[in-house]
Amino acid sequence: MKAGWMIKPLGEVCEFQRGLTYAKSDEVDVSNNVILRATNIDLSTNLLDLRELRYINDAVTVPASKKVKKNSLLICTASGSKSHLGKVAYIDDDYDFAFGGFMGMLTPSEILLPRYFFHLMTSGVYKDFIATLADGANINNLKFFDLQRFAVPIPALAEQHRIVAILDGAFDGIATAKANAERNLQNAQELVGIGFHSITENLGRTQWPIRQVAALKASHKGAMRTGPFGSQLLHTEFVDDGIAVLGIDNAVANEFRWDRRRYITKEKYEQMARYRVFPGDVLITIMGTCGRCAVVPENIPLAINTKHLCCITLNRQACLPEYLHIYFLHDRTARDYLSAQAKGSIMAGLNMGIISELPVRLPSIEIQAKIVDQFDAYRSECERLESTQRQKLIALDNLKKSLLHQAFTGQL
């Protein structure tokens, strides 16, 4: 710490005000009484987010002390998530908004510049302090009795002004750079679908015949199937090792993953062998997050699929699994068809009938292979661009943390 800096407990250098408590019955659709809640503090940016406001009846009298004051900090004092506990936002204006009972307001004394205090309360040293309060226990309430012990480094006001000017200027630049990187990341992700359309257009897409998925499956019985339902397979029948059972989580990322392992005994499998999946089968999620797709890898162990998946064994003389996978994910007609056919608003659902009728533009096997090769190369480049932007975002976050650390240890 620099010579001349003071260290004082937070309780000595700021005033704390608890939020307004009110009855659930006081809530209304709209009124003049606006209540700010934890959701009005953006966790990643520490900015006020006023898009979703809560209102209480105008008949409720709101004391002036329960309204946010310019140059104070709004703080979350209770949350179901520890990551949100203690988060703050700077009050940049007199909004005439109240703040709710799970919130508090910190107003710094005259020896602290409000913006200096705000930056301190977004720093790593503050977050580490909050983490120690909740560490190892199911604590979701922050008491001022505990918060007031936080050690506040206090340089002279002139030095606070200097630090604030540096941080505000640097963080404005970081925010702009992050916005650009996030926009570039979004563009890179969207380019994948655009690339598929461009590749297929260049290879004569409009001349290809249209076939329904049902016409592409293998000829044997059960080439298109869902898994066992209800009493056929109970969660209590899963064991620690045995025959693998594939579920929605194995395909929900649009590529095959072993994120979760489930098994049944060999004896149980013998009752369900008709649900076996094979290398190269195409899996489509038909419950929950519908329309996600994956291809079963060549090294798949013996496994069955569950009711959440439609499993298609293709006639590989007609359609390559990799081509159908790409088509499901990136063809605009396919995506529109699946979206329109999904049933329900909470748990959207598809079924084998819907999937079997999905129209597929089907070039020759040779062109399908060419599309797969070109698309894989294109996607790899897009993923490289995505990785570059993600690294930029990480670097910008690290720069911000570094500047805050330097600022409050006298190194800036």
N, C-alpha and C positions, 0 to 999 in steps of 0.2 A: 504494500500500500504506500502511496506517495506521502511524503512528509506534509503535514498541514491538513490532511484529511481527517475528519472525525468518523467514528463508528457509533451509531446510535440504534437502539432497538426501534423497530417500526412503530410500536405503540407510542413512542415519545415524539414522533415527527409527523404523524398523520392522525386524522379523526376517522373513526369508523362508524358507519350508519347501517343498521340492518334494514332489509327490505320490508315491503308492505305485505301483511298477511290478510287474506280475504277468503270468503267462502266460495266453494265451487258454484253455488247458486248465483253469485254475483257476476259471473262471466256472461257476456253478451256478444252478439255478432259484431257490433260496432257502437262506439260511444266516443266521448271526448276524453275518457280516462284510459290512457294507453299504459300497458304494463310491459316492461322489458323482462325477459327471462334468460336463462342460460343459453338458449338457442340463438339469442341475439348477439352473442359474442362468437365470432369466427375463430375456431381453435387454431387454425394454421396461420392466420394473418394478424390475430388480435385486433381486428377492426370490428366496429359495430355493424351488425347486419340487420337492417330494418325492414327486410322483405316480409317477414311474418311476425305480425304484432298481435298481442292478446289485449282484449278490452274487458273492462268491468263496468258495471252499471254506473251511470252518472250520479245516482243517489248516494254512492259511496264517497265519503269525504276523504280526500288524499292529503295528508299533511305535507307542507313544503319540504320537510326533512326527508320524506320518502320519494322525492323527485330528484332525478339526476342533475348534477350541477356541472357547469362548464369547468374544465380543467381538473376534474376529479376522475377517478378510475372506477369502473363498474367491475365487480369481481363475483365469480361464481363460488358460492359457499356450500352448495350441496348438489350432488350429482350422482346418478347411478353408475357413472364411469369415472374411475380415478383420473383418467387422462384429462377430464374437463374440470376437475376440482382445482380451484385457485386461478383459473384462467382470467385474464383481465382485458378490458378495452378502454381506450382513452375517450373521455367525453369531450368532444370538440365544440359543443354548442349547448345552449340552454334549450333543450327539446320540450320541456314541460311534460316529460314522460316519467311515470313512476317506475319503480323496480320491485320485483316480486320477493316473496319471503325466502326463496332459495338464493337470493342475491345480496350483495352488500355494496357500499360505496366508500371508497377511500379518498379522503381529501387531504393533500399534503399541506404541511405548515409552510410559513414564509421562508424557511431556510432550504426548502426543496423546490426546484422548478418542476412543475407538473410533468413536462415532457421527459425530463431527466428521470423522475420517479417512474413514469410509464415504461421507459426503456429498461430500467432496472428490474421491473416486475415482469419483463418478458425474457430475462436473461437466464442462462443456464444455472447460475448460482441460486436464483429464486426457485426455479423448477426443481432443483435438487433438494432444496429446503422443503418444498411442498411434498415431494416424494418421500422424505424421511417421516413426515407426519402420518402418511397413509401406508407406509411400508409394513408389510407383514400382517396387516389387519384389514378387516372389511370396513374400513372407515370411508364414509361418503359425505361427511359433514366437516366443514372447516370452521373452527371456532376462532374468534378474534383473540381469545386468551392464548392460543397457540401461535396465531399469525403475528401477534405483536412482538414476538421474540425474534423475528427475522432481523438480521443485522444489516443496517442500511449504511453504505459508505457515502460520506457527504463531503465533497470538496467545496471550495469557495464558490459563490454564485457565478463569478466570471468563468471559472473552470467548467461549471455545469453548462453554462451557455455554449462554451466551446465544444464540449462533448456532444450536446444536443444537435448543434449545427452539423457536426461531422456525421453523426448517426442518421439524422433525418435526410441529409443529402445522399449518403451512401445507400440507405434503405429505399429511397425513391428510385435510385438507379437499379438496385437489386430487384425491386418489384416490377420495373419495366422489363428487365432482362428475363425474369421468370415468366411474365406474361407472354413474351416472344417465344420462349422455349416451350411453354405449354401449348401455344398455338402451333408451333412447328411439330410438336409431338402429336397433336390431334391430326394435323395434315398428313403426317407419316402413316398414321393408323388408317386414315381414310384412303390413302393411296393404294392400299392393298386391294380393296374392292374395285377401284378404278382400273388398276392394272389388269385384273381378270377380264373386265369388259373390253379393254383395249386389245389384249392378246387374242381373245376370241373373235373380235371384230376383224382383226388383221388376218385371221385364218379362215374367214368366210362363214362366220356364225349364221348369217341370215339364210344360207343355203342348206343348213343341216336339217335333217328330219327331226320331228318332235316325237318322243316316245314317253309313255308313262312309266313311272318307276316299276310298276307291276310287270312290265314287259322286259325288264332288265335283270330280274332276279333269276337265280338258278332254277332248273326245272324240277328238282326234287321237292317233296312235301316238306313244309316247314322252312322253306328258304327265306320266308319273311315272317317274323314271329315276335311276340312280346314274351316276357318272362312269366314265372309263376305268380299267382295272385293269392291273397288272403291266407286261408288255412293251409295252402299248399307249401308255404314257406314262412315260418315264423321267426322273428328276431331271436327268440329263445333257442332256436336250432343252430345259430351261428357258433362256430368253435374257433379255437386259436389257430388251427392249421388244418389243411385239407384241400378240398376243391374250391377254387376261387368263385366268388359271386360278384358280378359286375353291377354297379348301380349308376345313378345319374351323375355322381361326382366323378366317375371315370371318364365322362365325355363332356362335362359342362364347360370345360375350358376350350372346347373345340379342337382338342387333340387328346389322344389317349393318355391318361395319367393314372398312376397307382396312388392317388392321394389317400385313399382309405382302403384298408384290406378287410374283406369279410370272407369267411370260409364255411363250408358245410362238410359233413363227413362223406366218405366214399359211399357208404350205404345210402345216404340221403340223395346223393348225386345219381345213383342208379335208378331212382324213382323219377328223376328229372332230366335224364340224358337228352330228351328232345329239345331242351332249352340251351344246349351247348352252343358256345360261340367258337368261331374258327378264325384263323389268321386271315386278314383281309376283309372280314365282315365290316359292314358300315353300321355304326350305332347312331341312333337319333333319339334325343330325349323327348318324351311325349307327356311328361308330367312335370309340374313345377316350372323350371326354366326350360321352356319348350324350344325345339328347333335347333338345339346345339348338336354338334355332330363330331364323330371321331372314327378313325379306322383302327380296327384291332391289329396290333403289331404281329409280326411273324413269330416272335418268341413268346407268344401268349401261353401261359400254362393252361392246363385243363380248367375250364370255367363255364359258368352259365350266366345268363343275363336275368335281370329282374323285370318287374312290371313297369318300371319307369323308362325302359328302353325299348325301342323297336330295333330289331337286329335283322339286317338284310345280307344274305349271302348272294352275291352277284354271279351272273353268267359272265365270266371274264372274257369270253369271246365277243361280248357285246359292249361291256362297260367296265372300265378300270375303277376299282374302289377309290383310288386317289382322285380321279376325275370327278366322281360323284360327290366326294367329300368337298372338294373345292367348289363344285357347282352349288351344292346346298348352302354353303356359307356365303358365296359372293355373287351369285347370279341374282339380278334384281327381280326377275320374274319369280324365281323360286322363293326368295325372301318375302315378297309381297303375298304370294300364295299361302305360305305357311302362317304369316301374320294374320291374314284374313280368316283362315280356317281355325285358328286356335280358339278354344272355347273357354269362357269364363274370364273374369277380370282379376281375380286374386290368384287362383291356381289355374293358369291357362293349360288347356289340354289338347293334345293331338291324338289321333288313333291311326291304326294301320290302313284303314280305308282312305283317309285323307292323304297319307303319305304315298300309298300305292297309286293314287291318281295324279300325283304331282308331275307336271310336264317337264321333260328334260330335253334340251337341244343336244342331239347326240351325233357327233362327227365319227369318223372311222377310228378304230383303235389306234392307228398310227398317229392321227392328229390329236387324239386324247393324250397319248404319251408325250407328244410335243408340247401340248398345253401344260401338262404337269411339270415338265422340265423347265419351261420358260417361267411358269408362275413361281416355282420354287426359288429360282434365281432372283426373280423380282421381289418376292417376299423377303428373301434374305437381305437384300439391299434395304428394303423398308425397315426391317428389324434393326439393321445397323444404324439407320437414321434415328429410329426410336431410341436405341441405346445411347446414342450421342446426346440426344436431348435430355434423357433421364439423368445422364451423368452431369450435364450442365445444371439441372435442377438441384442435384445433390451438392454440387460444388457451390452453388449460390446459397443454399441453406447453411453449409459449413462456413462460408464467408461471413454470413450474418452472425452466426454463433461466435465466431472468432472475434469479430468487431465488438460484440457485447462483452465478451470476456475481457478484452483489452480495455474497454471503456471503464469497467468497474473494478479493475485491479491497478489502475493508474498507469497503463502502458500505451494509451492511445495518444 
